[in-house]
């Protein structure tokens, strides 16, 4: 009974989220909800935060959106600060923010293989 109820509730929440997305975009199709880019974003969010808990995904979403929003501004500032070194300034160009985002996520996978919440749980149990 509880398993069925939880499946129905999760389907209801997913349906309501899709309804709100369709109302906001005024269109709903495979390219708005099943594109490769969206699926990769969701995968990164879950892996960064931790796959075991809901709050791990919430933490992963906050960190992912923060990195997407502010990484270009941070790189612009760093590029201006390193303007005396042309090679370093070109490497820190805001146009290369996806490269740096990928490197940050590769480092997070290396240092946090179970996600951030998994690492915090491991430290708490020691």
N, C-alpha and C positions, 0 to 999 in steps of 0.2 A: 504494500500500500504506500509506504513512504517513498520507495523508489519510483513508483508511478507518479506520485504527487510532485516529487522533485523534478522529474522529467517534464511534466506538464507546466510547472512554474518556470523552468528554464526556457522552454519553448515559448511561453507567453512573453517573457522578458525579451527574448531575441526577436520575436514578432513586433513588439512595441518599439524596439530600437530601430528595426527596419522601416516601420511606419513613420517614425520621426525623421529618419534619413530621407525617405521618399517625399515627405512634406517639405523638408528643407531644400532638397535639390529639385523638386517638382518633376522628378524622373527617377525611375528605378529600373535597372537592367544589370546584366552580368558585369559590365565594365565599372559600375559604381560600387558593387558589393563583393565581387569575386575576382577582382583584378590581381595580377601577380604582385604588384606593389603593395596592395593592402594586406594580402596574405603574408608577405614577408615582414611587414611592419608588425602584424599580430604575433608572428613567430618570434621576432626579436624581443618584443615586449614580454612575452611569456618566459622566454629563456633568460632574459636579464633579471627579471624579478624573482623567478623561481616557479617551477611547474607544480608544486605540491599544494599551494594555497591560493586563495582568491586575493588576499592582500599582497602576495608576492607579485601578482599580475598588476595590481594597482600601483605598486611601487615602481615596477618596470615601465608602466605607462607614463608615470610622472617623469621619470628619468629620460625616457625616450623623447617625449614631447619637449622637455627642457633642452635636451641636446639639439633637437631639430630647430628649435626656436632661437636659441642663443649662441649656437656654435658659429654661425656666420658673423655675428657681431664681434665675438671674441677673436676670430681669425682676422677680421678687418683691423681691430685694434693692434693685434700682434704684428700684422704686416706693416702697419704704419710705424710701429716701434722699431721694427727691424729694417727700415728703409735704407740704412747705411750699408747693409749687406744684400745686394740684389738677388742672389740665389735663395737666401733664406726668406726674403720678402716674397719672392715668387712662390716658394713652397707653402708659405702661410697665407696665400691669397684666399679671399673669401669664396672664390670660384671653386676651390678645391675642398669645400666643406664635406662633400660626400666621401672623399678619401679619408679625411680625418675621422668622420663618423664611423666608417668601417674599421679603421684602426682601433678606435676606442671600444667598439663592440668585440673585436677579436681579443683585445686585452681583457675585457670583462669576462669573456668565455674562458680564457686561460686562468685567470685568478679566481673566478667565481663559477666553477663548473656546475654547481647545483643552484645557481642563482644567488642573488643577494640574501634572500630570506633563508636559503639553505645554508649559507655560510654563517649567518647570524645564529641559526639553530645549532650548528655544529659547535660554535664558540660557547653557546649557553649550556650545552650538555657537558662540556669539559669541566 
